[in-house]
Amino acid sequence: MSTLQTELIDLQFLGYPLAIAAYLLDDGTDAALVEVGPTSTAETLLRELQARGVALERVRHLIVTHIHLDHAGALGWLLQRLPNAMAYVHPIGAPHMVDPSRLLSSASRLYGEMMERLWGEVVPVPQERLHVVRDGERIEVAGRTLRAIDTPGHARHHHAYLDEATGILFAGDVAGVRMPGTTYVRPPTPPPELDIEAWQASLAKLRALPVQQIALTHFGMFSDVERHLDELEARLLNWAVFTRDLIQQGVSESELIQRLRDYGNEEMRQQGADPSNYDLGAGYELIALGYARYWRKKLGLS
Ligand SMILES: [Zn+2]
């Protein structure tokens, strides 16, 4: 029987370690990536594959948890260089990979002039190289079966993938952001799709699965699955109350961001975690703006 390898590749986003991961699944014949990162790190990804002796022809599956550019931006660019690869995308995200214009204008509103430097070019994915993945679908890759689990909350176009052979859950952003060697879990809640109720339902789905390890894109693999998910959910809800109260008091956007930053960083100090790496994966600005949008809609504010 062949050995199943699951290997984390650090994409060295903007030159920083521990920001964005891709996972290489390899049985010696068939190779797959779960998450591909943005185009700005795609050359690094190809170099890392070659350094591991993975011939580019062997990479047949590019699976992304959702279409945010830090997870999926490189798909089209990579398909041009990986002749036998297919892209696997959530049904809601798939049209925006074929025609990225709306994805790009939405991201431009958040990142402005930083777009190119952060993410690089976003090449459209040809329809014929796109596999649209249904909820519950099982895909056979690299000697194992990955089960797709529809997990909205962070984004509507989000799947988590359970590797049924190893119990590894590739969780994208629905299981939060956490750095190696720390316990602290930060909820990434960017606008415009944050949906706290949907997120809680997604976490309930994940708790019902036979998960041995959670593989986060930001950043790494963790075995204390139940504690991790409990902490994420508690903080998601706690920050929701914290931001709701400030929004109802009418604080400005910049004050909301600053107050959440002070609050979050104090929590991190108490758990002995360093905020800087977390800020690369999920900065307070987007987190605060995501909650603000969620609450304005929910509370019927303008
Ligand atoms: Zn995301």
Residues whose N, C-alpha, C, O or C-beta is under 5 A from the ligand:
A	BS01	ZN	H68 D173
